[in-house]
Amino acid sequence: MATKEVSLIAASCRNNGIGFKGTLPWRLKREMAYFTKVTSEVRDDSKRNAVIMGRKTWQAIPSKYRPLANRINVVLSKTITQKPDGCDFLFADLQQALNSMLENEHVENIFIIGGEQIYREAIANDLCRNIFLTRIDADYECDAFFPQFDENIYKQTQNTFVSADTDEENGVKYKLCLYARK
Ligand SMILES: NC(=O)c1ccc[n+]([C@@H]2O[C@H](COP(=O)([O-])OP(=O)(O)OC[C@H]3O[C@@H](n4cnc5c(N)ncnc54)[C@H](OP(=O)(O)O)[C@@H]3O)[C@@H](O)[C@H]2O)c1
């Protein structure tokens, strides 16, 4: 990524499920490490990436991992007015959050990290250039889902962030897909 880019990153199972009862339906350690690598890696060590998330996703992160280390944590909420402990920025509007992070000289790239409500809004936003989507080849009970998207607008492309784009953990196979806006 040559200039500051906005990307979505998510993992979904066979029915496009991403969450259940406010948490992740699966436990895949290497997939989580991949999320950490993609969202944390910077070319310029004086900068960090911003991760933008809905209030429920923030609350879903276990407190010992919150805020997400080495990243600028941005929470979206229309109801809370006090910045949650540990987060860097609170916004009541996705576009405001994006504009602010695009203008912030300390930010290298921007990742929208969920959940469903935020993905739905972000995927339709022209600023969003890439979708990092881990497709998990298994069924889980879910109550939050990744939105359908037009693969003519977001075209699948080679994922150069990984040496192999398939993996398997605990008998669960998954593919680390990358889609880029045409
Ligand atoms: N598999 C994955 O990759 C992945 C990634 C992330 C999350 N998840 C899962 O997804 C689930 C959470 O998703 P969710 O859709 O229920 O919640 P969410 O998108 O994380 O958070 C929703 C909340 O964000 C705020 N919000 C939403 N749109 C906003 C906007 N445009 N401007 C300002 N604030 C806005 C509202 O907060 P207020 O109510 O405070 O106004 C809303 O209630 C959990 O199960 C989580 O584990 C999965």
PDBQT file of the ligand as one rigid body, heavy atoms in Angstrom, charges set to zero:
ROOT
HETATM    1  N1  LIG A 201     -15.455 -12.249  12.779  1.00  0.00    +0.000 N 
HETATM    2  C1  LIG A 201     -15.004 -10.999  12.736  1.00  0.00    +0.000 C 
HETATM    3  O1  LIG A 201     -14.128 -10.658  11.943  1.00  0.00    +0.000 OA
HETATM    4  C2  LIG A 201     -15.566  -9.974  13.696  1.00  0.00    +0.000 A 
HETATM    5  C3  LIG A 201     -15.017  -8.703  13.766  1.00  0.00    +0.000 A 
HETATM    6  C4  LIG A 201     -15.572  -7.769  14.638  1.00  0.00    +0.000 A 
HETATM    7  C5  LIG A 201     -16.665  -8.121  15.407  1.00  0.00    +0.000 A 
HETATM    8  N2  LIG A 201     -17.179  -9.376  15.313  1.00  0.00    +0.000 N 
HETATM    9  C6  LIG A 201     -18.372  -9.745  16.092  1.00  0.00    +0.000 C 
HETATM   10  O2  LIG A 201     -19.458  -8.918  15.652  1.00  0.00    +0.000 OA
HETATM   11  C7  LIG A 201     -20.350  -8.747  16.749  1.00  0.00    +0.000 C 
HETATM   12  C8  LIG A 201     -20.565  -7.266  16.989  1.00  0.00    +0.000 C 
HETATM   13  O3  LIG A 201     -21.153  -6.682  15.826  1.00  0.00    +0.000 OA
HETATM   14  P1  LIG A 201     -22.408  -5.709  15.935  1.00  0.00    +0.000 P 
HETATM   15  O4  LIG A 201     -22.875  -5.378  14.559  1.00  0.00    +0.000 OA
HETATM   16  O5  LIG A 201     -23.378  -6.314  16.889  1.00  0.00    +0.000 OA
HETATM   17  O6  LIG A 201     -21.811  -4.445  16.693  1.00  0.00    +0.000 OA
HETATM   18  P2  LIG A 201     -20.675  -3.360  16.271  1.00  0.00    +0.000 P 
HETATM   19  O7  LIG A 201     -20.804  -3.009  14.824  1.00  0.00    +0.000 OA
HETATM   20  O8  LIG A 201     -19.365  -3.795  16.783  1.00  0.00    +0.000 OA
HETATM   21  O9  LIG A 201     -21.124  -2.160  17.203  1.00  0.00    +0.000 OA
HETATM   22  C9  LIG A 201     -22.389  -1.602  17.025  1.00  0.00    +0.000 C 
HETATM   23  C10 LIG A 201     -22.450  -0.281  17.783  1.00  0.00    +0.000 C 
HETATM   24  O10 LIG A 201     -21.555   0.638  17.175  1.00  0.00    +0.000 OA
HETATM   25  C11 LIG A 201     -22.127   1.924  17.174  1.00  0.00    +0.000 C 
HETATM   26  N3  LIG A 201     -22.359   2.341  15.797  1.00  0.00    +0.000 N 
HETATM   27  C12 LIG A 201     -22.783   1.585  14.748  1.00  0.00    +0.000 A 
HETATM   28  N4  LIG A 201     -22.823   2.318  13.623  1.00  0.00    +0.000 NA
HETATM   29  C13 LIG A 201     -22.389   3.560  13.971  1.00  0.00    +0.000 A 
HETATM   30  C14 LIG A 201     -22.197   4.757  13.259  1.00  0.00    +0.000 A 
HETATM   31  N5  LIG A 201     -22.431   4.834  11.951  1.00  0.00    +0.000 N 
HETATM   32  N6  LIG A 201     -21.758   5.827  13.916  1.00  0.00    +0.000 NA
HETATM   33  C15 LIG A 201     -21.499   5.771  15.254  1.00  0.00    +0.000 A 
HETATM   34  N7  LIG A 201     -21.652   4.663  15.984  1.00  0.00    +0.000 NA
HETATM   35  C16 LIG A 201     -22.105   3.578  15.349  1.00  0.00    +0.000 A 
HETATM   36  C17 LIG A 201     -23.420   1.825  17.974  1.00  0.00    +0.000 C 
HETATM   37  O11 LIG A 201     -23.041   2.025  19.326  1.00  0.00    +0.000 OA
HETATM   38  P3  LIG A 201     -24.051   2.663  20.403  1.00  0.00    +0.000 P 
HETATM   39  O12 LIG A 201     -25.128   1.639  20.592  1.00  0.00    +0.000 OA
HETATM   40  O13 LIG A 201     -23.191   2.870  21.603  1.00  0.00    +0.000 OA
HETATM   41  O14 LIG A 201     -24.562   3.937  19.778  1.00  0.00    +0.000 OA
HETATM   42  C18 LIG A 201     -23.808   0.374  17.748  1.00  0.00    +0.000 C 
HETATM   43  O15 LIG A 201     -24.665  -0.127  18.749  1.00  0.00    +0.000 OA
HETATM   44  C19 LIG A 201     -19.721  -9.452  17.943  1.00  0.00    +0.000 C 
HETATM   45  O16 LIG A 201     -20.251 -10.773  18.050  1.00  0.00    +0.000 OA
HETATM   46  C20 LIG A 201     -18.262  -9.511  17.562  1.00  0.00    +0.000 C 
HETATM   47  O17 LIG A 201     -17.559 -10.574  18.212  1.00  0.00    +0.000 OA
HETATM   48  C21 LIG A 201     -16.659 -10.302  14.482  1.00  0.00    +0.000 A 
ENDROOT
TORSDOF 0
